[in-house]
Amino acid sequence: MGSHVPRLSLERRLAATVGIAAGAALVEAFGSWWSGSLALLSDAGHVGTDAVAIGLSLVAFRIAKRPHTPQMSFGYHRIEVLAAFANAVLLAGIASSLTLAAFNRLTHPQEIQEGPMFFIGAAGLAANLIMVALLRPSARRNINVRGAFLHAYADTLGSVGVVAGAILISLTHIDFVDTAIALFIIILIGASTTRLLRDSVRIILEGFPADLQPQAVADAILAVPGVRGVHDLHVWTVTSDLYALTGHLSVAGDATVQQAARIVDAIQERLRERFGIAHSTLQVDSLQDEIIRPADVTRRDRA
């Protein structure tokens, strides 16, 4: 029962973040219309995608809790990775549309009302700081939450830019500052998109986990007494914090089944403790050192 408490708590944080993001997006969209600020519109678009993206994350969490079936032997854990990938694609689309809007603003300048821009930008900043605080504790451990956190974190920097831009416009009366801030927000969105795409595609393609080193895993297995060699080693991420491993072990030809089983148990324990690999399947191959090769027999007969 206790293992479900952090999960439920995370779902509540995600649900609260969706509500905050949706409300902030509406307020900033109204503020953009009122003040004429493209930077505020960019921030509103980013926060709006936050609400959709974090909503996807919440749905993914609930689907991932479904039990395993014979057809879905790993359950629905990968749905979280797919949600992270969808978030990255959504971010890329928003960045593209905002880039077009920024280009249009460069060719058709518009006067900015810095007062409404400042106060609504400050409200958006406060909302984003709350979202970051809600998501930060789980962002490093879960790629799905990391996607939502990157949305909120990048948008917090964007809100800082909106507030700073309003102050600069008030002091300098240069409306181009607003477009420059909008471009800054677009760059932040692009950086978040790149990181999230890289991490989610790596998992979808079953690449070696980014925080593990292949040689380090192989060396840890070889260090277990009784292991003569290891080959065909594969490690991949099922979903955040769930690694799987398969491989072949070479042991002495005179090792009994019980000895081989103890070696496998020792390796699995070491993999769990050192690398967090909880699901490992190892096939044991015997090295028959004492057997004379056919070529050696032929050579003896000729002698």
C-alpha positions as MATLAB code, in Angstrom:
seq = 'MGSHVPRLSLERRLAATVGIAAGAALVEAFGSWWSGSLALLSDAGHVGTDAVAIGLSLVAFRIAKRPHTPQMSFGYHRIEVLAAFANAVLLAGIASSLTLAAFNRLTHPQEIQEGPMFFIGAAGLAANLIMVALLRPSARRNINVRGAFLHAYADTLGSVGVVAGAILISLTHIDFVDTAIALFIIILIGASTTRLLRDSVRIILEGFPADLQPQAVADAILAVPGVRGVHDLHVWTVTSDLYALTGHLSVAGDATVQQAARIVDAIQERLRERFGIAHSTLQVDSLQDEIIRPADVTRRDRA';
ca = [
       0.000    0.000    0.000;
       2.820    2.376    0.927;
       4.417    2.076   -2.519;
       1.404    3.817   -4.052;
       1.611    6.935   -1.877;
       4.369    8.776   -3.833;
       2.625    7.912   -7.095;
      -0.715    9.292   -5.909;
       0.984   12.380   -4.523;
       2.663   12.965   -7.885;
      -0.679   12.634   -9.683;
      -2.147   15.306   -7.423;
       0.782   17.615   -8.162;
       0.351   17.063  -11.881;
      -3.384   17.780  -11.659;
      -2.735   21.003   -9.716;
      -0.111   22.034  -12.267;
      -2.554   21.537  -15.146;
      -5.062   23.866  -13.483;
      -2.440   26.528  -12.766;
      -1.029   26.377  -16.297;
      -4.443   26.633  -17.952;
      -5.409   29.638  -15.815;
      -2.090   31.404  -16.413;
      -2.332   30.867  -20.179;
      -5.761   32.485  -20.330;
      -4.628   35.470  -18.263;
      -1.495   35.987  -20.359;
      -3.404   35.642  -23.644;
      -5.769   38.380  -22.450;
      -2.774   40.434  -21.337;
      -1.172   40.078  -24.770;
      -4.333   41.384  -26.446;
      -4.510   44.256  -23.953;
      -0.859   45.299  -24.098;
       0.065   44.253  -27.637;
       3.042   42.277  -26.301;
       4.297   39.423  -28.493;
       6.521   38.258  -25.639;
       3.448   37.866  -23.459;
       1.681   35.967  -26.262;
       4.725   33.681  -26.606;
       4.641   33.040  -22.887;
       0.894   32.380  -23.041;
       1.401   29.896  -25.879;
       4.102   28.121  -23.932;
       2.013   27.962  -20.763;
      -0.942   26.728  -22.814;
       1.160   23.867  -24.148;
       2.233   23.263  -20.549;
      -1.388   22.585  -19.645;
      -1.865   20.181  -22.575;
       1.517   18.484  -22.086;
       1.124   18.010  -18.344;
      -2.402   16.755  -18.961;
      -0.880   14.132  -21.268;
       1.575   13.242  -18.536;
      -1.259   12.791  -16.050;
      -3.189   10.522  -18.438;
      -0.003    8.532  -19.088;
       0.506    7.964  -15.365;
      -2.990    6.592  -14.985;
      -2.692    4.308  -18.012;
       0.731    3.069  -16.836;
      -0.880    1.730  -13.639;
      -2.872   -0.864  -15.581;
      -1.826   -4.443  -14.733;
       0.405   -6.587  -16.936;
      -1.254   -8.981  -19.371;
       0.123  -11.899  -21.436;
      -0.014   -9.632  -24.496;
       1.587   -6.664  -22.648;
       4.235   -8.430  -20.575;
       5.876   -5.176  -19.445;
       2.510   -3.552  -18.799;
       1.831   -0.030  -20.048;
       4.955    1.646  -18.644;
       6.144    2.801  -22.078;
       3.076    5.054  -22.386;
       4.983    7.548  -20.223;
       7.809    7.666  -22.754;
       5.348    8.151  -25.604;
       3.762   11.036  -23.680;
       7.190   12.638  -23.277;
       7.788   12.280  -27.022;
       4.381   13.829  -27.753;
       5.263   16.739  -25.455;
       8.463   17.331  -27.406;
       6.594   17.340  -30.726;
       4.051   19.772  -29.268;
       6.844   22.080  -28.115;
       8.379   22.012  -31.597;
       5.061   23.028  -33.159;
       4.601   25.929  -30.746;
       8.167   27.135  -31.351;
       7.559   27.128  -35.118;
       4.315   29.126  -34.890;
       5.869   31.673  -32.518;
       8.844   32.090  -34.852;
       6.456   33.052  -37.645;
       4.698   35.510  -35.318;
       8.039   37.080  -34.357;
       9.000   37.484  -38.015;
       5.652   39.154  -38.697;
       6.194   41.528  -35.762;
       9.613   42.510  -37.125;
       8.017   43.564  -40.406;
       4.942   45.133  -38.744;
       6.006   46.817  -35.462;
       3.331   47.485  -32.825;
       3.255   49.839  -29.866;
       3.522   48.094  -26.489;
       1.782   49.070  -23.247;
       4.436   48.182  -20.723;
       2.244   48.557  -17.615;
      -0.191   45.692  -18.305;
       2.714   43.679  -19.749;
       4.629   43.974  -16.472;
       1.824   43.115  -14.070;
       0.456   40.196  -16.096;
       3.982   38.952  -16.736;
       4.627   39.033  -12.990;
       1.442   37.022  -12.380;
       2.592   34.486  -14.975;
       6.000   34.299  -13.301;
       4.381   33.516   -9.948;
       2.282   30.753  -11.538;
       5.318   29.218  -13.204;
       7.339   29.251   -9.989;
       4.544   27.316   -8.285;
       4.527   24.759  -11.121;
       8.311   24.327  -10.924;
       8.090   23.754   -7.160;
       5.370   21.123   -7.661;
       7.226   19.157  -10.338;
      10.889   19.523   -9.365;
      11.070   16.689   -6.757;
      10.196   13.993   -9.328;
      11.709   15.505  -12.495;
      15.056   13.698  -12.284;
      13.565   10.275  -11.604;
      10.848   10.192  -14.250;
      11.152   11.174  -17.925;
       7.426   11.853  -18.185;
       7.531   14.334  -15.298;
      10.810   15.684  -16.653;
       8.997   16.679  -19.828;
       6.372   18.580  -17.831;
       9.066   20.135  -15.636;
      11.067   21.332  -18.648;
       7.926   23.034  -19.947;
       7.432   24.845  -16.643;
      11.123   25.650  -16.123;
      11.631   27.131  -19.584;
       8.420   29.092  -19.224;
       9.599   30.488  -15.880;
      12.666   31.889  -17.634;
      10.348   33.233  -20.313;
       8.216   34.992  -17.699;
      11.353   36.555  -16.235;
      12.098   37.824  -19.725;
       8.594   39.298  -20.062;
       8.897   41.177  -16.764;
      12.431   42.386  -17.602;
      11.262   43.403  -21.080;
       8.406   45.474  -19.674;
      10.863   47.313  -17.421;
      13.276   47.946  -20.312;
      10.498   49.228  -22.572;
       9.367   51.562  -19.811;
      12.901   52.930  -19.428;
      13.992   53.040  -23.085;
      10.668   53.231  -25.001;
      12.112   50.770  -27.517;
       9.311   48.400  -28.498;
      11.718   46.034  -30.307;
      12.702   44.747  -26.852;
       9.371   42.893  -26.781;
      10.177   40.984  -29.982;
      13.675   40.223  -28.705;
      12.194   38.715  -25.529;
       9.794   36.661  -27.656;
      12.755   35.283  -29.641;
      14.507   34.481  -26.357;
      11.469   32.457  -25.240;
      11.443   30.629  -28.588;
      15.095   29.645  -28.070;
      14.232   28.312  -24.591;
      11.418   26.231  -26.070;
      13.802   24.871  -28.712;
      16.350   23.837  -26.073;
      13.689   22.014  -24.048;
      12.431   20.290  -27.187;
      15.897   19.041  -28.128;
      16.605   17.548  -24.696;
      13.234   15.875  -24.414;
      13.351   14.443  -27.947;
      16.845   13.073  -27.349;
      15.900   11.328  -24.094;
      12.573    9.917  -25.284;
      13.910    8.694  -28.653;
      16.833    6.990  -26.888;
      14.378    4.995  -24.771;
      12.044    4.209  -27.675;
      15.026    2.872  -29.669;
      16.065    0.808  -26.616;
      19.462    2.455  -26.366;
      21.747    1.827  -23.394;
      20.542    3.983  -20.455;
      22.222    7.383  -20.584;
      23.283    7.286  -16.927;
      24.976    3.862  -17.217;
      28.194    2.816  -18.942;
      28.258   -0.502  -20.876;
      31.799   -1.345  -19.809;
      31.034   -0.608  -16.158;
      28.098   -3.051  -16.210;
      30.195   -5.728  -17.938;
      33.078   -5.253  -15.479;
      30.713   -5.598  -12.515;
      29.467   -8.926  -13.888;
      32.998  -10.192  -14.612;
      34.050   -9.347  -11.042;
      31.610  -11.927   -9.619;
      33.530  -15.100   -8.619;
      32.948  -17.957  -11.052;
      32.282  -15.796  -14.121;
      34.730  -16.536  -16.950;
      33.197  -14.157  -19.490;
      30.122  -12.194  -20.560;
      28.783  -11.548  -24.060;
      25.617  -10.505  -25.919;
      24.952   -8.004  -23.142;
      21.892   -5.786  -23.688;
      20.579   -3.150  -21.285;
      17.632   -0.885  -22.035;
      15.108    1.369  -20.321;
      11.508    0.180  -20.149;
      10.460    3.468  -18.569;
      11.935    5.862  -16.017;
      13.709    3.991  -13.202;
      12.938    0.598  -14.768;
      15.930   -0.995  -16.497;
      16.065   -4.460  -18.088;
      19.111   -6.574  -18.951;
      19.789   -9.761  -20.903;
      23.113  -11.484  -21.461;
      25.155  -14.682  -21.671;
      27.609  -15.796  -18.976;
      30.531  -18.177  -19.394;
      31.374  -20.378  -16.405;
      33.659  -23.375  -15.884;
      32.536  -26.583  -17.551;
      32.495  -28.483  -14.269;
      30.154  -26.001  -12.549;
      26.994  -27.636  -11.269;
      23.499  -26.282  -11.850;
      23.375  -25.142   -8.225;
      26.698  -23.298   -8.548;
      25.560  -21.617  -11.758;
      22.317  -20.543  -10.055;
      24.294  -19.000   -7.165;
      26.471  -17.105   -9.637;
      23.385  -15.724  -11.410;
      21.828  -14.714   -8.056;
      25.022  -12.886   -7.056;
      25.117  -11.026  -10.372;
      21.466  -10.009  -10.162;
      21.951   -8.695   -6.638;
      25.002   -6.688   -7.713;
      23.122   -5.245  -10.708;
      20.245   -4.161   -8.482;
      22.465   -2.556   -5.847;
      24.998   -0.858   -8.103;
      22.997    0.081  -11.199;
      19.318   -0.182  -10.231;
      18.740   -2.924  -12.831;
      15.812   -4.792  -11.286;
      14.901   -7.051  -14.230;
      17.741   -9.196  -15.580;
      17.741  -12.443  -17.561;
      21.051  -14.306  -17.821;
      21.838  -17.468  -19.767;
      24.739  -19.583  -18.503;
      27.169  -21.161  -21.018;
      29.750  -23.716  -19.853;
      33.394  -23.551  -20.914;
      34.631  -27.128  -21.336;
      38.349  -26.455  -20.801;
      39.124  -30.092  -20.155;
      37.723  -31.335  -23.491;
      40.335  -32.074  -26.181;
      39.475  -30.399  -29.469;
      39.059  -32.680  -32.543;
      41.977  -30.951  -34.243;
      44.264  -31.855  -31.334;
      43.156  -35.508  -31.511;
      43.995  -35.658  -35.236;
      47.365  -34.077  -34.593;
      48.192  -36.710  -31.928;
      47.246  -39.597  -34.240;
      49.589  -38.333  -36.917;
      52.416  -38.050  -34.417;
];
